[in-house]
């Protein structure tokens, strides 16, 4: 993999040059909520929140929109496909490795068996630029093997103090660097040592750990564990964890009729398996009417069924669900107790 160095004195110029490609999306701190971050359009390079760890909503919102029109229909003219901002070119800048892994999972889901044209068009027009980070007490990406990635990005920046080592992952990324070659320098031996020191510091900073060895097998054995009933009593099924998850992709499709009752729009909107009406079918039957079953389904989808279907779980260890849950449910604590049989022992005693 080709690597260059971007001195910090040249970072703002490089960010400005990215606007020649398209809209540049960066992590920003919310002015009304210090310490809370979001991805938003860059108007000035000084807005980049280099210190951020996680945004409220992951970058998936630029690839699969929370709500969008997918086609318009008319009784006389038939239907007209709509792909909102399909030709909009974007640069997603500052994505941490866990979020890049999240997009890699969405790539598989939306292009593996059935291609989603809405996702694919946006994905093909998007540049991914990664950024290194130091984890906090809610990060467990190392446990999920998503704390580092060798692909899934066009460029990836690693902080080495006086600059960034820039890993070039694609030909497009190489072009972006070549266009502003004057901003980059050769990597020296001292830069390599600084990077190794950074990696060591980062690895030692993880405070949260989840053992995922044979976890799908354990979950298969623990389908009737008392933990699921216990979680059903605690969980509000508000869907916050699903909305902030980088890899949750459930959606609902519904029609909006115009007043003439002859024309309208078909809408695609984010949904969540935790919502009571998600598994509701014609005739009023609900496959997961019980709250505990809905909570259990979410855990099994992430850590069991995704492994069965795609060979890896769909949790990237970003900690957003821990941060967002109003009931204080911690996914690491839950899965650790399932492994240890803690709930079963408590129940039996």
C-alpha positions as CSV (number, residue, x, y, z in Angstrom):
1,X,0.0,0.0,0.0
2,X,1.4,3.4,-1.0
3,X,1.8,5.9,1.9
4,X,2.5,9.6,1.9
5,X,2.8,12.2,4.6
6,X,0.5,15.3,4.9
7,X,2.0,17.9,7.2
8,X,-0.6,19.5,9.5
9,X,0.2,22.9,8.1
10,X,-1.2,21.7,4.7
11,X,-4.3,20.0,5.9
12,X,-6.7,22.9,5.4
13,X,-5.5,23.4,1.8
14,X,-6.0,19.7,1.1
15,X,-9.6,19.9,2.5
16,X,-10.3,22.8,0.3
17,X,-9.0,21.0,-2.7
18,X,-11.5,18.1,-2.0
19,X,-14.3,20.5,-2.8
20,X,-13.3,20.3,-6.4
21,X,-14.6,16.7,-6.3
22,X,-17.9,17.4,-4.6
23,X,-19.6,18.2,-1.3
24,X,-17.2,17.5,1.6
25,X,-18.8,16.0,4.7
26,X,-16.9,16.4,8.0
27,X,-17.4,15.7,11.7
28,X,-18.5,18.8,13.4
29,X,-19.3,19.7,17.1
30,X,-22.8,20.8,17.7
31,X,-22.7,24.5,18.8
32,X,-25.7,24.0,21.1
33,X,-24.4,20.8,22.6
34,X,-20.6,20.9,23.3
35,X,-19.1,17.4,23.2
36,X,-21.8,16.1,20.8
37,X,-20.8,15.6,17.2
38,X,-22.4,15.1,13.8
39,X,-21.5,14.7,10.2
40,X,-22.4,17.8,8.1
41,X,-21.3,19.7,5.1
42,X,-18.0,21.6,5.4
43,X,-18.1,25.3,4.8
44,X,-14.7,26.0,6.3
45,X,-11.8,23.5,7.1
46,X,-11.6,25.0,10.6
47,X,-14.9,23.3,11.4
48,X,-13.4,19.8,11.4
49,X,-13.7,18.3,14.9
50,X,-10.5,16.4,14.9
51,X,-11.0,15.2,18.5
52,X,-14.4,13.6,17.9
53,X,-14.9,9.9,18.7
54,X,-18.4,9.1,17.5
55,X,-21.2,11.1,15.8
56,X,-24.9,10.8,16.8
57,X,-25.9,9.3,13.4
58,X,-23.3,7.3,11.5
59,X,-22.3,8.2,7.9
60,X,-24.8,5.7,6.5
61,X,-27.3,8.5,6.3
62,X,-25.5,9.7,3.1
63,X,-25.7,6.3,1.4
64,X,-29.2,5.1,2.5
65,X,-31.3,8.1,3.4
66,X,-33.5,8.1,6.5
67,X,-36.5,8.9,4.2
68,X,-36.6,9.2,0.5
69,X,-39.0,9.0,-2.5
70,X,-38.1,6.0,-4.6
71,X,-40.7,6.5,-7.4
72,X,-43.8,8.5,-8.3
73,X,-46.8,6.9,-9.8
74,X,-49.8,8.1,-11.9
75,X,-52.8,6.1,-13.2
76,X,-52.3,7.5,-16.7
77,X,-48.5,7.7,-17.0
78,X,-47.4,4.8,-14.9
79,X,-44.5,5.2,-12.6
80,X,-41.3,7.3,-12.7
81,X,-38.2,6.1,-10.8
82,X,-36.6,8.7,-8.5
83,X,-33.1,8.5,-7.0
84,X,-32.7,11.6,-4.9
85,X,-29.3,13.3,-5.3
86,X,-28.1,10.3,-7.3
87,X,-25.4,12.3,-9.1
88,X,-24.2,14.2,-6.1
89,X,-20.6,13.6,-5.6
90,X,-19.4,13.6,-2.0
91,X,-16.4,13.2,0.2
92,X,-17.0,11.5,3.5
93,X,-14.0,12.8,5.5
94,X,-12.8,11.7,8.9
95,X,-14.4,8.3,9.2
96,X,-12.9,6.2,12.0
97,X,-12.1,2.5,11.1
98,X,-15.3,1.2,12.8
99,X,-17.5,3.4,10.5
100,X,-15.5,2.3,7.5
101,X,-16.2,-1.3,8.5
102,X,-19.9,-0.3,8.8
103,X,-20.0,0.9,5.2
104,X,-18.2,-2.3,4.1
105,X,-21.0,-4.3,5.7
106,X,-23.7,-2.2,4.1
107,X,-21.8,-2.7,0.7
108,X,-22.3,-6.5,1.2
109,X,-25.9,-6.2,2.2
110,X,-27.0,-3.9,-0.6
111,X,-24.9,-5.4,-3.4
112,X,-24.4,-9.1,-2.5
113,X,-27.5,-10.8,-3.7
114,X,-29.9,-8.1,-4.7
115,X,-28.5,-4.7,-5.8
116,X,-30.1,-1.7,-4.3
117,X,-29.9,1.0,-7.0
118,X,-30.4,3.9,-4.5
119,X,-27.6,2.8,-2.3
120,X,-25.3,1.8,-5.2
121,X,-25.6,5.1,-7.1
122,X,-24.7,7.1,-4.0
123,X,-21.9,4.7,-3.0
124,X,-20.3,5.0,-6.4
125,X,-20.2,8.8,-6.2
126,X,-18.7,8.8,-2.7
127,X,-15.1,9.2,-1.6
128,X,-14.2,7.7,1.8
129,X,-11.4,9.3,3.8
130,X,-10.5,7.7,7.1
131,X,-9.1,9.2,10.3
132,X,-7.3,7.6,13.2
133,X,-8.7,7.9,16.8
134,X,-8.0,7.1,20.4
135,X,-10.8,5.0,22.0
136,X,-12.8,5.8,25.1
137,X,-14.7,3.7,27.6
138,X,-17.5,2.8,25.2
139,X,-15.4,1.7,22.3
140,X,-15.0,-2.1,21.7
141,X,-14.0,-2.1,18.1
142,X,-10.8,-4.0,18.9
143,X,-12.9,-6.9,20.2
144,X,-14.9,-6.9,16.9
145,X,-11.7,-6.7,14.8
146,X,-12.8,-3.4,13.3
147,X,-10.2,-1.1,15.0
148,X,-8.2,-1.2,11.8
149,X,-8.9,-1.7,8.1
150,X,-6.7,-2.3,5.1
151,X,-9.5,-1.5,2.5
152,X,-12.9,0.2,2.2
153,X,-11.3,3.6,1.9
154,X,-9.8,5.8,-0.7
155,X,-7.5,7.5,1.7
156,X,-6.8,7.0,5.4
157,X,-5.1,9.5,7.7
158,X,-3.2,8.5,10.8
159,X,-2.1,11.2,13.3
160,X,1.7,11.1,14.0
161,X,1.9,14.5,15.7
162,X,3.3,16.9,13.2
163,X,1.3,15.4,10.3
164,X,-0.7,12.5,9.0
165,X,0.5,9.4,7.3
166,X,-1.9,9.0,4.4
167,X,-2.5,5.4,3.2
168,X,-3.8,5.3,-0.4
169,X,-6.4,2.6,-0.8
170,X,-7.7,3.2,-4.4
171,X,-6.7,4.7,-7.7
172,X,-9.2,7.6,-7.0
173,X,-7.4,8.2,-3.7
174,X,-4.1,8.3,-5.6
175,X,-5.5,10.8,-8.0
176,X,-6.7,13.1,-5.1
177,X,-3.1,13.0,-3.7
178,X,-1.5,13.5,-7.1
179,X,-3.6,16.6,-7.9
180,X,-2.1,18.3,-4.8
181,X,1.2,16.6,-4.7
182,X,2.7,19.9,-3.6
183,X,1.0,19.4,-0.2
184,X,2.6,16.0,0.5
185,X,6.1,14.8,1.5
186,X,7.9,11.6,1.6
187,X,7.6,9.3,4.6
188,X,10.8,9.2,6.7
189,X,12.1,6.7,9.2
190,X,11.1,9.0,12.1
191,X,7.5,9.1,10.8
192,X,7.4,5.3,10.7
193,X,8.5,5.1,14.4
194,X,5.9,7.7,15.3
195,X,3.2,5.6,13.7
196,X,4.3,2.5,15.6
197,X,4.2,4.5,18.8
198,X,0.7,5.7,18.0
199,X,-0.5,2.2,17.3
200,X,0.9,1.0,20.6
201,X,-0.7,3.8,22.5
202,X,-4.0,3.2,20.8
203,X,-4.0,-0.5,21.5
204,X,-3.3,0.2,25.2
205,X,-6.2,2.7,25.4
206,X,-9.1,0.2,25.0
207,X,-11.0,-0.2,28.3
208,X,-13.9,-2.3,27.0
209,X,-13.5,-5.9,25.9
210,X,-15.9,-8.5,24.4
211,X,-15.0,-12.1,23.8
212,X,-16.6,-13.1,20.5
213,X,-14.8,-16.4,20.2
214,X,-17.5,-19.0,19.3
215,X,-20.2,-16.4,20.3
216,X,-22.6,-17.6,17.5
217,X,-22.4,-21.1,18.9
218,X,-23.1,-19.9,22.5
219,X,-26.0,-17.8,21.3
220,X,-27.4,-20.8,19.5
221,X,-27.3,-22.7,22.9
222,X,-28.8,-19.8,24.8
223,X,-31.9,-19.1,22.8
224,X,-34.0,-19.8,25.9
225,X,-31.9,-17.9,28.4
226,X,-33.7,-15.8,31.0
227,X,-31.7,-12.9,29.8
228,X,-34.0,-12.2,26.9
229,X,-37.1,-11.9,29.2
230,X,-35.0,-9.7,31.5
231,X,-34.0,-7.4,28.7
232,X,-37.6,-7.3,27.4
233,X,-38.6,-5.8,30.8
234,X,-35.8,-3.2,30.6
235,X,-35.9,-2.2,26.9
236,X,-38.2,0.6,25.9
237,X,-38.1,-0.6,22.2
238,X,-37.6,3.0,21.3
239,X,-35.4,2.1,18.4
240,X,-32.6,4.5,19.3
241,X,-29.9,1.8,19.1
242,X,-31.1,0.9,15.6
243,X,-31.2,4.5,14.4
244,X,-27.6,5.2,15.5
245,X,-26.2,1.9,14.4
246,X,-23.7,2.0,11.4
247,X,-25.0,-1.3,10.1
248,X,-28.8,-1.4,10.8
249,X,-30.5,-1.3,7.4
250,X,-34.1,-2.2,8.1
251,X,-36.6,-0.1,6.2
252,X,-40.3,0.3,5.5
253,X,-42.0,1.1,2.2
254,X,-45.3,2.8,2.0
255,X,-47.4,4.9,-0.5
256,X,-48.6,8.4,-0.2
257,X,-51.6,9.2,-2.3
258,X,-52.4,12.6,-3.6
259,X,-55.8,14.1,-3.2
260,X,-56.8,13.0,-6.6
261,X,-56.4,9.4,-5.5
262,X,-54.8,8.7,-8.9
263,X,-51.2,9.7,-8.3
264,X,-48.7,9.6,-5.5
265,X,-45.3,8.6,-4.3
266,X,-43.7,5.5,-2.9
267,X,-41.6,6.3,0.2
268,X,-38.7,4.3,1.7
269,X,-38.0,5.1,5.3
270,X,-35.7,3.7,8.1
271,X,-37.4,1.2,10.3
272,X,-36.4,-1.0,13.2
273,X,-37.1,-4.6,14.2
274,X,-37.6,-3.3,17.8
275,X,-40.8,-1.5,16.8
276,X,-43.9,-3.5,17.6
277,X,-45.5,-3.1,14.1
278,X,-42.3,-4.1,12.2
279,X,-43.3,-7.8,12.1
280,X,-47.0,-7.1,11.7
281,X,-48.5,-8.8,8.6
282,X,-51.8,-8.9,6.8
283,X,-54.6,-10.3,9.0
284,X,-53.1,-8.7,12.1
285,X,-50.7,-11.5,13.0
286,X,-47.4,-10.4,14.5
287,X,-44.4,-12.7,14.4
288,X,-42.7,-10.9,17.3
289,X,-45.4,-9.2,19.3
290,X,-43.6,-9.9,22.6
291,X,-41.0,-7.2,23.4
292,X,-38.5,-9.8,24.6
293,X,-38.6,-11.5,21.3
294,X,-37.9,-8.3,19.4
295,X,-34.9,-7.5,21.7
296,X,-33.6,-11.0,21.2
297,X,-34.0,-10.8,17.5
298,X,-31.8,-7.8,17.2
299,X,-29.0,-9.5,19.1
300,X,-29.3,-12.7,17.1
301,X,-29.4,-10.8,13.8
302,X,-26.2,-8.9,14.6
303,X,-24.1,-11.7,16.2
304,X,-25.6,-14.9,14.9
305,X,-27.5,-14.7,11.6
306,X,-25.1,-12.2,9.9
307,X,-22.2,-14.6,10.8
308,X,-24.2,-17.5,9.2
309,X,-24.9,-15.5,6.1
310,X,-21.9,-13.4,5.5
311,X,-19.2,-14.9,7.8
312,X,-18.9,-11.9,10.2
313,X,-21.1,-10.1,12.7
314,X,-22.6,-6.8,11.8
315,X,-21.6,-5.0,15.0
316,X,-18.5,-2.8,14.6
317,X,-18.0,-1.9,18.3
318,X,-18.5,1.9,17.8
319,X,-20.4,2.2,21.2
320,X,-23.2,4.4,19.7
321,X,-25.9,2.0,21.0
322,X,-24.4,2.1,24.5
323,X,-24.3,5.9,24.3
324,X,-27.9,6.3,23.0
325,X,-29.8,3.8,25.1
326,X,-32.1,5.6,27.6
327,X,-32.5,2.4,29.6
328,X,-28.8,2.0,30.1
329,X,-28.5,-1.3,28.2
330,X,-24.9,-2.2,27.4
331,X,-24.4,-4.7,24.5
332,X,-21.0,-5.8,25.9
333,X,-22.5,-6.5,29.3
334,X,-25.4,-8.4,27.8
335,X,-23.3,-10.7,25.7
336,X,-20.8,-11.2,28.4
337,X,-23.6,-12.3,30.8
338,X,-25.0,-14.6,28.1
339,X,-21.5,-16.2,27.8
340,X,-21.1,-16.6,31.5
341,X,-24.6,-17.8,32.1
342,X,-25.0,-15.1,34.8
343,X,-28.7,-14.5,34.2
344,X,-29.5,-18.2,34.3
345,X,-27.7,-18.6,37.6
346,X,-29.4,-15.6,39.1
347,X,-32.8,-16.9,37.9
348,X,-32.2,-20.4,39.3
349,X,-31.1,-19.1,42.7
